[in-house]
């Protein structure tokens, strides 16, 4: 096992001292939470997920159904799918 020297010394600026300093970007979201994130009702979110099942518009693996009561949606792919759906009602 080799020993590595630290390149930078720990300072107040480069060290996390408080939990509030940790920022994480969510990757997956529950249907209720993704509705709140995008401003949709729960029924609209369900309708969109059912529509995705019928036509994925080339966006694969947008959500994971982990059990009968647990579904998580990949936020980035959901947004990508919505952009492809945009304007179809015209």
Protein Blocks (a to p, Z undefined) as FASTA:
>chain_A
ZZdddfbdcdfklpcfbfklpccddfbdcfklmmmmnopafklmmmmmmmmmmonnhpah
kbccfbfkbccddfklmmmmmmmmgoklZZ
